[in-house]
Amino acid sequence: MIPCQRALFDIPADVAYFNCAYMSPLMRPALAAGEAGLRAKAQPWTIPTTAFFEDSERARALFARLVGADAEGVALVPAASYGVATAARNLAVRAGQRIVTLADQFPSHVYSWREAAKAAGAEVVAVALPEGCDATPPVLAAIDDACAVAALPHVLWTTGAKLDLVAIGARCREVGAALALDLTQSAGALPIDFAAVQPDFAVAAAYKWLMRPYATGFLYVAPRWRDGAPLEENWIGRAGSEDFARLVDYRDAYQPGARRFDMGERANFALLPAAIAALEQLLAWTPDAIARTLAAKTAAIAARARALGLSAMPEDLRGPHYLSLALPEGAPEGLPARLAAERVHVSQRGRSLRVTPHLYNDDADADRLIDALARLL
Ligand SMILES: Cc1ncc(COP(=O)(O)O)c(C=O)c1O
């Protein structure tokens, strides 16, 4: 169990922030690194040309270590949607085939697939998850010979329902379907075994559980797709881009690995140092220990919320870091805004409150949440 890490964050004592699934607070070391990076841009002669490469490579390697993937397969992307669009550009979909998603999946992991399906004469199906049941069996049943791509999250953003990605990866290989994952609501807080899952593509927006600044996401690309087509053609993705004097000796070859999929201006001098500081801290904590610690926090809150009439999904069916509390009949409208007025911050998705803590939350935060719910419900 990791002890409370609130001192690393700029969170006033009277704020109970349970909304990491919306946006994590930037930790102090990341903020300091970002400020120093932004200041360097005021004196560009202090930024060496090697800086265009070093921070990118460090961020790539740290993310790979955090999720247990190989660094050569990691690309730096601005958003989950960018990574999903890259996957959709490279994965073949034929007329009559199906792309399997979940009902209520996050839109950034839906729209590119809709376009791909429209272009191919294929269909996107959204698997409905019966409430309170294991999400994996209906998904496995939908992945059959007609499935071109299973485009799925590890943890569903609305309810926290968790998929068994090892079983889903095996099923995809069995029927010849590709697997394109959105790890935005899991990477950093829930371990994943890349070697066992074997996704074709996996994307993560990083401003939630990866605790990075906005617009610093990742795309993992499996070895078989690394010679694929990037979304854009930028100068730094081409072979020899380290030699600034010869950039107009235009080259057909790309940088090795998944670097061709990096976004333009990936070497962001303010955001990357902040992102690296956050990744270093997450690695020091380890996703395993984060998951264990957050499992205890969510279980304790679920038990107390149950006494107030709010029901939670069983622990083995949800992400350990993710709590979705079904509101009882007669719960007032606008509950998140009423809670926010008391400096307690959660989200509402449908008729459920989404409570997503992190290591900065302490027992006093949980007391404030439960006391406020008891008063407002
Ligand atoms: C599951 C999931 N994917 C992606 C995103 C963010 O998408 P993008 O990076 O395309 O803005 C979110 C934001 O809430 C999310 O919950």
The ligand as an ORCA input file, in Angstrom:
! r2SCAN-3c Opt
* xyz 0 1
  C     -11.924      6.451    -22.560
  C     -11.457      7.791    -23.006
  N     -10.735      7.891    -24.123
  C     -10.272      9.080    -24.548
  C     -10.545     10.247    -23.871
  C      -9.993     11.541    -24.375
  O      -9.990     11.536    -25.777
  P      -9.113     12.565    -26.627
  O      -7.706     12.377    -26.183
  O      -9.340     12.134    -28.035
  O      -9.619     13.932    -26.331
  C     -11.332     10.195    -22.705
  C     -11.690     11.421    -21.970
  O     -12.544     11.412    -21.108
  C     -11.774      8.926    -22.266
  O     -12.501      8.807    -21.143
*
